[in-house]
């Protein structure tokens, strides 16, 4: 049980997929302008990361390894991720049209989000079993959401701050991302 907790907490804080591993930067910077949108994107990514962790592990262990076709990992995983994103996109369009519109182009871009592919590959490289892969997927998704929401909260507050034109827009977003990354490295000795 302690090992599962270490994987879960580690994926959220110690090995945060965005702020420590630097995967998934595009949606992190693109969708982190409003907290509401950041929460929606974070939940969608968490759902996809969790399902992708489960399905890719099953594909690896039940199909690729028995048939000695591990060289097809990337192709198989990308197909799984693309299918899951299409499913989420259709679901959000029906259930929450406002969130679907707010996420805009960033929702289909989850398909090419290297964080999800990186997570699937990391599960295999670490030798995680199905339960550990699932816990790691949930933790990484929550870590992605935490990073996104914190960034969005800071950016929302900075809209009211007076700052030189040089620091407005993307400049301040990169500075904040760097500071958050430095802050999250403080968790490296925890687990």
CORMO-V284649 format. One record per residue. N is the residue number from 1. SS is DSSP state (hx for helix, st for strand, lp for the rest). Layout:
# CORMO-V284649
((N	SS) (N	SS))
This chain:
# CORMO-V284649
((1	lp) (2	hx) (3	hx) (4	hx) (5	hx) (6	hx) (7	hx) (8	hx) (9	hx) (10	hx) (11	hx) (12	hx) (13	hx) (14	hx) (15	lp) (16	lp) (17	lp) (18	lp) (19	lp) (20	lp) (21	lp) (22	lp) (23	lp) (24	lp) (25	hx) (26	hx) (27	hx) (28	hx) (29	hx) (30	hx) (31	lp) (32	lp) (33	lp) (34	lp) (35	hx) (36	hx) (37	hx) (38	hx) (39	hx) (40	hx) (41	hx) (42	hx) (43	hx) (44	hx) (45	hx) (46	hx) (47	hx) (48	hx) (49	hx) (50	hx) (51	hx) (52	hx) (53	hx) (54	hx) (55	hx) (56	hx) (57	hx) (58	hx) (59	hx) (60	hx) (61	hx) (62	hx) (63	hx) (64	hx) (65	lp) (66	lp) (67	lp) (68	lp) (69	lp) (70	hx) (71	hx) (72	hx) (73	hx) (74	hx) (75	hx) (76	hx) (77	hx) (78	hx) (79	hx) (80	hx) (81	hx) (82	hx) (83	hx) (84	hx) (85	hx) (86	hx) (87	hx) (88	hx) (89	hx) (90	hx) (91	hx) (92	hx) (93	hx) (94	hx) (95	hx) (96	lp) (97	hx) (98	hx) (99	hx) (100	hx) (101	hx) (102	hx) (103	hx) (104	lp) (105	hx) (106	hx) (107	hx) (108	hx) (109	hx) (110	hx) (111	hx) (112	hx) (113	lp) (114	hx) (115	hx) (116	hx) (117	hx) (118	hx) (119	hx) (120	hx) (121	hx) (122	hx) (123	hx) (124	hx) (125	hx) (126	lp) (127	lp) (128	lp) (129	lp) (130	hx) (131	hx) (132	hx) (133	hx) (134	hx) (135	hx) (136	hx) (137	hx) (138	hx) (139	hx) (140	hx) (141	hx) (142	hx) (143	hx) (144	hx) (145	hx) (146	hx) (147	hx) (148	hx) (149	hx) (150	hx) (151	hx) (152	hx) (153	hx) (154	hx) (155	hx) (156	hx) (157	hx) (158	hx) (159	lp) (160	lp) (161	lp) (162	lp) (163	lp) (164	lp) (165	hx) (166	hx) (167	hx) (168	lp) (169	lp) (170	hx) (171	hx) (172	hx) (173	hx) (174	hx) (175	hx) (176	hx) (177	hx) (178	hx) (179	hx) (180	hx) (181	hx) (182	hx) (183	hx) (184	hx) (185	hx) (186	lp) (187	lp) (188	lp) (189	lp) (190	lp) (191	lp))
